[in-house]
Amino acid sequence: MLAAGAVAGTVLATTAGCSGSAGAASPTPTPTPAPAAKRTLEPAALAALHELLPVTGLLFTPQLPSARAQRKVTIACMAEHGYRYAPAPPASDTGADPGADRGTGGAAAEERPQPFGLESSAPPRTAAPAPSEKPPRPGSPESTDAYARALFGRESARVSTKGLRLSVSRPGEGCLAEAEKRLLGDGRMRWLQVRIMLFEAQQQARADVEKDPGFQAATTRWRACMDRAKVKAQDPVAVLNSLRSADDRRTSPVAAADLRCKAETGYLTTAYQRLAAAQQHWLDRHPAVGADWKKLSDRQNKAAGEVLGAKAG
């Protein structure tokens, strides 16, 4: 929903190494292999853990109909101004990144964050690259300032909103703004603010869980297991940060020990359960955020269904 480059400060990203203590794992003697069943959780079990997180779940709720509807409205609006607007079709999206310029639908599809380091020896899944738009042909109507004004409006008319740490601006006029208003009406900026707040809540909960006694106990158990495997590491995020390539994830004895110790100690189960509690605690303390997310999500789904000529499911 945000214009490219609109996010002030750092680029918004949710990665597995977003939190945790510093300190690289030392490549010590190869750990004794464990039976295959003990080395990692099954994919279904991992998916179930990911689903525990209520804030992350909201951020990754699919918003593809809204992105498609906004694209349709924008194309029609530009045609009324005499321009052919041909944006790339929206990727299958989850709306996880409040800094992406993909309309009210949000960012392109991507794997949910893995905030506790490695979860599998397989290479991390990556989303297919978003379809790129062809640059305007020099001298064409699409290369003119008038075209840009019709699409984005005047720079001086941009509107902004912010969370605790992030400030984001959007076009205040032009066809992109009109398309967003078609879906969200006067709730357009509140929707953006809610998404920013949820993104910040996800980061805050990950920091808060470091102080949780249950999580600390799980880390202590994991560290003791790693010590028995003759691998010194502060925590699983430090292990991840010590791995330089996908090949390291598959072959490094440090990575193998990390995954085995997570499985043997139940580390990921405890970590996700405690993170889910931290996220829910944030939502409980900010009930208006969850309520507004639902209200505005329902509103844009209904409007998207009307634009696309079918009821939103």
TORMARPA-30622 format. One record per residue (C-alpha): x, y, z; residue number from 1; chain. Coordinates in Angstrom, 2 decimals, always signed. Layout:
BEGIN
[r [X,Y,Z],NUM,A]
...
***
This chain:
BEGIN
[r [+0.00,+0.00,+0.00],1,A]
[r [+2.98,+2.31,+0.29],2,A]
[r [+4.85,+4.12,-2.40],3,A]
[r [+8.28,+2.80,-3.23],4,A]
[r [+10.86,+4.36,-0.96],5,A]
[r [+8.19,+5.80,+1.32],6,A]
[r [+9.38,+4.15,+4.48],7,A]
[r [+11.70,+6.39,+6.43],8,A]
[r [+14.73,+4.73,+7.95],9,A]
[r [+15.47,+1.09,+7.43],10,A]
[r [+13.84,-1.16,+4.90],11,A]
[r [+11.07,-3.20,+6.46],12,A]
[r [+11.88,-6.87,+6.45],13,A]
[r [+11.07,-9.83,+8.62],14,A]
[r [+13.86,-12.33,+8.59],15,A]
[r [+14.83,-15.29,+10.65],16,A]
[r [+17.80,-13.39,+12.11],17,A]
[r [+15.87,-10.32,+13.16],18,A]
[r [+16.54,-10.78,+16.84],19,A]
[r [+18.62,-12.70,+19.30],20,A]
[r [+22.00,-12.43,+20.95],21,A]
[r [+25.16,-11.70,+19.06],22,A]
[r [+28.02,-14.16,+18.85],23,A]
[r [+28.89,-16.59,+16.11],24,A]
[r [+28.94,-20.32,+16.56],25,A]
[r [+32.39,-21.85,+16.50],26,A]
[r [+33.01,-24.62,+13.95],27,A]
[r [+34.11,-27.35,+16.34],28,A]
[r [+34.33,-31.12,+15.80],29,A]
[r [+31.54,-32.75,+13.87],30,A]
[r [+28.63,-33.63,+16.18],31,A]
[r [+27.54,-37.21,+16.50],32,A]
[r [+24.65,-37.72,+14.05],33,A]
[r [+21.25,-38.41,+15.56],34,A]
[r [+18.55,-40.63,+14.11],35,A]
[r [+16.80,-38.87,+11.22],36,A]
[r [+13.52,-38.56,+13.12],37,A]
[r [+15.28,-36.52,+15.80],38,A]
[r [+16.93,-33.98,+13.52],39,A]
[r [+14.05,-31.66,+12.73],40,A]
[r [+10.32,-31.15,+12.98],41,A]
[r [+8.04,-32.31,+10.20],42,A]
[r [+6.85,-29.57,+7.81],43,A]
[r [+3.27,-29.90,+9.07],44,A]
[r [+4.44,-29.41,+12.65],45,A]
[r [+6.43,-26.34,+11.68],46,A]
[r [+3.45,-24.89,+9.81],47,A]
[r [+1.30,-25.42,+12.89],48,A]
[r [+3.82,-23.50,+14.99],49,A]
[r [+3.82,-20.62,+12.51],50,A]
[r [+0.03,-20.47,+12.75],51,A]
[r [+0.22,-19.87,+16.50],52,A]
[r [+1.32,-16.25,+16.09],53,A]
[r [-1.72,-13.93,+16.12],54,A]
[r [-0.02,-10.68,+15.04],55,A]
[r [+1.98,-12.38,+12.30],56,A]
[r [-1.22,-14.11,+11.20],57,A]
[r [-2.93,-10.77,+10.66],58,A]
[r [+0.00,-9.37,+8.72],59,A]
[r [+0.08,-12.42,+6.47],60,A]
[r [-3.66,-12.64,+5.84],61,A]
[r [-4.07,-12.81,+2.04],62,A]
[r [-5.31,-9.57,+0.46],63,A]
[r [-5.07,-10.54,-3.20],64,A]
[r [-8.66,-9.55,-4.17],65,A]
[r [-8.00,-6.05,-2.86],66,A]
[r [-4.79,-5.76,-4.86],67,A]
[r [-6.59,-6.93,-8.00],68,A]
[r [-9.47,-4.52,-7.41],69,A]
[r [-7.15,-1.58,-6.88],70,A]
[r [-5.33,-2.41,-10.09],71,A]
[r [-8.63,-2.50,-11.99],72,A]
[r [-9.81,+0.83,-10.57],73,A]
[r [-6.47,+2.51,-11.28],74,A]
[r [-6.44,+1.33,-14.89],75,A]
[r [-9.97,+2.70,-15.42],76,A]
[r [-9.08,+5.99,-13.74],77,A]
[r [-6.01,+6.49,-15.94],78,A]
[r [-8.07,+5.68,-19.04],79,A]
[r [-10.43,+8.50,-18.10],80,A]
[r [-7.40,+10.80,-18.17],81,A]
[r [-6.51,+9.52,-21.63],82,A]
[r [-3.63,+7.28,-20.58],83,A]
[r [-2.98,+3.58,-20.96],84,A]
[r [-1.87,+2.25,-17.59],85,A]
[r [-0.65,-1.33,-17.70],86,A]
[r [+0.77,-2.34,-14.31],87,A]
[r [+2.05,-5.85,-13.75],88,A]
[r [-0.65,-8.09,-12.25],89,A]
[r [-0.31,-8.45,-8.48],90,A]
[r [+1.63,-11.42,-7.26],91,A]
[r [-0.12,-13.85,-4.95],92,A]
[r [+0.33,-11.73,-1.86],93,A]
[r [+0.06,-11.86,+1.90],94,A]
[r [+0.29,-8.19,+2.69],95,A]
[r [+3.10,-8.79,+5.18],96,A]
[r [+5.25,-5.78,+4.41],97,A]
[r [+3.69,-2.39,+5.19],98,A]
[r [+6.41,-0.77,+3.11],99,A]
[r [+5.50,-2.34,-0.22],100,A]
[r [+3.80,-0.40,-3.00],101,A]
[r [+1.21,-3.04,-3.88],102,A]
[r [-1.95,-1.22,-2.98],103,A]
[r [-4.12,-2.07,-0.03],104,A]
[r [-3.27,-5.71,-0.64],105,A]
[r [+0.27,-5.27,+0.63],106,A]
[r [+3.46,-7.07,-0.25],107,A]
[r [+4.18,-9.93,-2.59],108,A]
[r [+3.97,-13.43,-1.18],109,A]
[r [+6.85,-14.48,+0.96],110,A]
[r [+7.58,-17.09,+3.58],111,A]
[r [+6.53,-16.18,+7.08],112,A]
[r [+9.39,-14.98,+9.26],113,A]
[r [+11.35,-17.61,+11.14],114,A]
[r [+12.48,-15.64,+14.19],115,A]
[r [+14.34,-18.46,+15.93],116,A]
[r [+16.95,-19.33,+13.37],117,A]
[r [+17.05,-22.50,+11.30],118,A]
[r [+13.99,-24.72,+11.15],119,A]
[r [+15.13,-27.05,+8.39],120,A]
[r [+18.29,-27.92,+6.49],121,A]
[r [+16.48,-27.16,+3.24],122,A]
[r [+17.22,-23.82,+1.56],123,A]
[r [+14.76,-21.13,+2.62],124,A]
[r [+11.81,-20.75,+0.29],125,A]
[r [+11.80,-17.56,-1.68],126,A]
[r [+8.87,-15.94,-3.39],127,A]
[r [+8.85,-15.74,-7.15],128,A]
[r [+10.01,-12.28,-8.19],129,A]
[r [+7.16,-9.84,-8.59],130,A]
[r [+6.29,-9.20,-12.23],131,A]
[r [+8.16,-6.13,-13.36],132,A]
[r [+6.60,-3.25,-15.21],133,A]
[r [+8.10,-2.16,-18.49],134,A]
[r [+9.64,+1.30,-18.36],135,A]
[r [+7.76,+3.89,-20.43],136,A]
[r [+8.98,+4.34,-23.97],137,A]
[r [+10.85,+7.67,-24.36],138,A]
[r [+8.55,+10.24,-25.90],139,A]
[r [+5.41,+8.23,-25.12],140,A]
[r [+2.51,+9.74,-23.13],141,A]
[r [+3.46,+7.47,-20.24],142,A]
[r [+6.88,+9.18,-19.97],143,A]
[r [+5.44,+12.66,-19.34],144,A]
[r [+5.04,+14.62,-16.13],145,A]
[r [+1.32,+14.85,-16.83],146,A]
[r [+1.06,+11.06,-16.76],147,A]
[r [+2.90,+10.92,-13.43],148,A]
[r [+0.62,+13.60,-11.97],149,A]
[r [-2.46,+11.70,-13.10],150,A]
[r [-1.18,+8.54,-11.44],151,A]
[r [+0.51,+9.87,-8.31],152,A]
[r [-0.87,+13.38,-7.88],153,A]
[r [+1.22,+16.30,-6.75],154,A]
[r [+4.12,+15.66,-4.41],155,A]
[r [+2.86,+18.46,-2.16],156,A]
[r [-0.46,+16.63,-1.75],157,A]
[r [+1.01,+13.45,-0.25],158,A]
[r [-0.40,+12.34,+3.09],159,A]
[r [+1.45,+10.53,+5.85],160,A]
[r [+0.90,+8.44,+8.94],161,A]
[r [+3.20,+6.87,+11.49],162,A]
[r [+3.63,+4.31,+14.20],163,A]
[r [+6.07,+4.49,+17.09],164,A]
[r [+9.15,+4.32,+14.90],165,A]
[r [+8.03,+4.30,+11.28],166,A]
[r [+6.61,+7.13,+9.22],167,A]
[r [+5.07,+6.43,+5.82],168,A]
[r [+3.55,+8.62,+3.12],169,A]
[r [+1.10,+7.91,+0.31],170,A]
[r [-0.26,+9.86,-2.66],171,A]
[r [-3.01,+12.20,-1.55],172,A]
[r [-4.47,+12.57,-5.02],173,A]
[r [-4.22,+10.90,-8.41],174,A]
[r [-5.49,+7.57,-9.60],175,A]
[r [-3.59,+5.46,-7.07],176,A]
[r [-5.14,+7.46,-4.26],177,A]
[r [-8.57,+7.21,-5.86],178,A]
[r [-8.26,+3.43,-6.08],179,A]
[r [-7.31,+3.15,-2.42],180,A]
[r [-10.22,+5.41,-1.44],181,A]
[r [-12.55,+3.21,-3.49],182,A]
[r [-11.60,+0.25,-1.32],183,A]
[r [-11.24,+1.88,+2.08],184,A]
[r [-12.92,+5.28,+1.92],185,A]
[r [-12.04,+7.43,+4.91],186,A]
[r [-10.39,+4.44,+6.57],187,A]
[r [-7.49,+4.46,+4.14],188,A]
[r [-4.89,+6.03,+6.44],189,A]
[r [-6.10,+4.12,+9.48],190,A]
[r [-5.56,+0.86,+7.58],191,A]
[r [-2.00,+1.87,+6.86],192,A]
[r [-1.42,+2.92,+10.46],193,A]
[r [-2.83,-0.37,+11.76],194,A]
[r [-0.49,-2.35,+9.52],195,A]
[r [+2.49,-0.31,+10.71],196,A]
[r [+1.50,-0.89,+14.33],197,A]
[r [+1.17,-4.64,+13.74],198,A]
[r [+4.56,-4.74,+12.08],199,A]
[r [+6.11,-2.93,+15.02],200,A]
[r [+4.23,-5.20,+17.43],201,A]
[r [+5.75,-8.24,+15.75],202,A]
[r [+9.22,-6.82,+16.35],203,A]
[r [+8.44,-5.78,+19.92],204,A]
[r [+7.06,-9.20,+20.84],205,A]
[r [+10.21,-10.88,+19.53],206,A]
[r [+12.29,-8.63,+21.76],207,A]
[r [+9.99,-9.18,+24.76],208,A]
[r [+10.13,-12.96,+24.50],209,A]
[r [+13.86,-12.85,+25.30],210,A]
[r [+12.83,-11.96,+28.87],211,A]
[r [+10.24,-14.75,+29.15],212,A]
[r [+11.31,-17.41,+31.74],213,A]
[r [+9.91,-20.28,+29.66],214,A]
[r [+11.81,-19.13,+26.59],215,A]
[r [+14.98,-18.59,+28.60],216,A]
[r [+14.71,-22.13,+29.98],217,A]
[r [+14.29,-23.50,+26.43],218,A]
[r [+17.41,-21.64,+25.32],219,A]
[r [+19.32,-23.03,+28.29],220,A]
[r [+18.29,-26.59,+27.36],221,A]
[r [+19.27,-25.99,+23.73],222,A]
[r [+22.65,-24.57,+24.76],223,A]
[r [+23.37,-27.56,+27.01],224,A]
[r [+22.59,-29.90,+24.11],225,A]
[r [+24.93,-27.92,+21.87],226,A]
[r [+27.66,-28.13,+24.52],227,A]
[r [+27.30,-31.92,+24.53],228,A]
[r [+27.71,-31.82,+20.75],229,A]
[r [+30.91,-29.78,+21.28],230,A]
[r [+29.47,-26.71,+19.56],231,A]
[r [+29.66,-23.37,+21.36],232,A]
[r [+26.87,-20.95,+20.44],233,A]
[r [+24.94,-18.31,+22.34],234,A]
[r [+21.56,-19.00,+20.76],235,A]
[r [+20.00,-20.29,+17.51],236,A]
[r [+20.02,-16.84,+15.88],237,A]
[r [+23.79,-16.68,+16.41],238,A]
[r [+24.04,-20.04,+14.65],239,A]
[r [+22.04,-18.76,+11.70],240,A]
[r [+24.19,-15.65,+11.46],241,A]
[r [+27.33,-17.81,+11.37],242,A]
[r [+26.13,-19.68,+8.27],243,A]
[r [+27.13,-17.98,+5.03],244,A]
[r [+25.31,-19.95,+2.37],245,A]
[r [+22.53,-22.40,+1.63],246,A]
[r [+25.21,-25.07,+1.36],247,A]
[r [+26.24,-24.34,+4.95],248,A]
[r [+22.65,-24.91,+6.03],249,A]
[r [+22.73,-28.37,+4.44],250,A]
[r [+26.23,-29.53,+5.34],251,A]
[r [+27.56,-27.59,+8.32],252,A]
[r [+27.95,-29.70,+11.47],253,A]
[r [+26.96,-26.61,+13.44],254,A]
[r [+23.65,-26.37,+11.56],255,A]
[r [+23.07,-30.10,+12.03],256,A]
[r [+23.67,-29.82,+15.77],257,A]
[r [+21.36,-26.80,+16.00],258,A]
[r [+18.48,-28.60,+14.30],259,A]
[r [+19.02,-31.78,+16.30],260,A]
[r [+19.12,-29.91,+19.59],261,A]
[r [+15.99,-27.99,+18.72],262,A]
[r [+14.20,-31.24,+18.04],263,A]
[r [+15.52,-33.03,+21.13],264,A]
[r [+14.77,-30.18,+23.55],265,A]
[r [+11.47,-29.02,+22.02],266,A]
[r [+13.02,-25.59,+21.58],267,A]
[r [+10.93,-24.40,+18.64],268,A]
[r [+7.67,-25.54,+20.21],269,A]
[r [+8.38,-23.58,+23.38],270,A]
[r [+9.76,-20.58,+21.51],271,A]
[r [+6.73,-20.23,+19.25],272,A]
[r [+4.31,-20.77,+22.14],273,A]
[r [+5.97,-18.05,+24.20],274,A]
[r [+6.16,-15.69,+21.21],275,A]
[r [+2.48,-16.31,+20.51],276,A]
[r [+1.73,-15.35,+24.12],277,A]
[r [+3.78,-12.16,+23.75],278,A]
[r [+1.97,-11.23,+20.54],279,A]
[r [-1.42,-11.93,+22.10],280,A]
[r [-0.47,-9.83,+25.11],281,A]
[r [+0.23,-6.92,+22.76],282,A]
[r [-3.12,-7.38,+21.03],283,A]
[r [-4.90,-7.54,+24.38],284,A]
[r [-3.31,-4.24,+25.37],285,A]
[r [-4.29,-2.64,+22.03],286,A]
[r [-7.81,-3.95,+21.34],287,A]
[r [-8.63,-1.10,+18.93],288,A]
[r [-5.90,-2.28,+16.55],289,A]
[r [-7.38,-5.75,+16.13],290,A]
[r [-10.92,-4.40,+15.93],291,A]
[r [-10.00,-1.81,+13.31],292,A]
[r [-8.02,-4.37,+11.32],293,A]
[r [-11.09,-6.61,+11.08],294,A]
[r [-13.48,-3.76,+10.30],295,A]
[r [-11.28,-2.28,+7.57],296,A]
[r [-10.36,-5.68,+6.16],297,A]
[r [-14.06,-6.54,+5.84],298,A]
[r [-14.69,-3.15,+4.26],299,A]
[r [-12.07,-3.51,+1.57],300,A]
[r [-13.03,-7.13,+0.89],301,A]
[r [-16.60,-6.05,+0.28],302,A]
[r [-15.53,-3.18,-1.97],303,A]
[r [-13.11,-5.47,-3.84],304,A]
[r [-15.94,-7.92,-4.48],305,A]
[r [-18.05,-5.12,-5.91],306,A]
[r [-15.22,-3.90,-8.15],307,A]
[r [-14.40,-7.40,-9.37],308,A]
[r [-18.04,-8.25,-9.93],309,A]
[r [-18.31,-11.00,-7.32],310,A]
[r [-18.84,-11.32,-3.62],311,A]
[r [-15.66,-11.29,-1.56],312,A]
[r [-15.22,-14.63,+0.16],313,A]
***
